[in-house]
Structure formats: C-alpha cells, structure tokens
Amino acid sequence: MNTLLRADIIHNAYILRKLHPELRKGQAIIKVSYDIDKKKLDRVLSSEYDCFYDDSKIDMFLDKFCEE
C-alpha cells in the first residue's frame, strides 16, 4: 500500500473539511481522491469500498484506492 498517498489524501481531506465543514469525512476523501486519480476512483465508486455515503468505509476505501 502507498502510505504516502494515503497520508496525503487524509491531510487534504482534513483541509477541505476546514474550508467546507458541511462535508462529511467520506465525502471529502472522495473529492480529494478524484483530484488525484479519477480513473482509479471510478473503479472504486459504487462498490463495497465507496465511502461517500458511509464514513465507516473510509479505511476500506483508502486501502483499496492506495493499492500499488
């Protein structure tokens, strides 16, 4: 797993939520991931790893998205 990518996503999502507090953690994670790699994100969205609507899936999403 690419731990630097994971840390970067978490950090940028934190900053995004400071600017837009109406976003949940999962929504911010998805938005940041979109900016990093849209094609990879498309493969993960609408799967059991999608954390946009369910923050409890954030760790699973990050594991899958950050696979090398």
Rosetta blueprint (number, residue, H / E / L):
1 M L
2 N L
3 T H
4 L H
5 L H
6 R H
7 A H
8 D H
9 I H
10 I H
11 H H
12 N H
13 A H
14 Y H
15 I H
16 L H
17 R H
18 K H
19 L H
20 H L
21 P L
22 E L
23 L L
24 R L
25 K H
26 G H
27 Q H
28 A H
29 I H
30 I H
31 K H
32 V H
33 S H
34 Y H
35 D H
36 I H
37 D L
38 K H
39 K H
40 K H
41 L H
42 D H
43 R H
44 V H
45 L L
46 S L
47 S L
48 E L
49 Y L
50 D L
51 C L
52 F L
53 Y L
54 D L
55 D H
56 S H
57 K H
58 I H
59 D H
60 M H
61 F H
62 L H
63 D H
64 K H
65 F H
66 C L
67 E L
68 E L
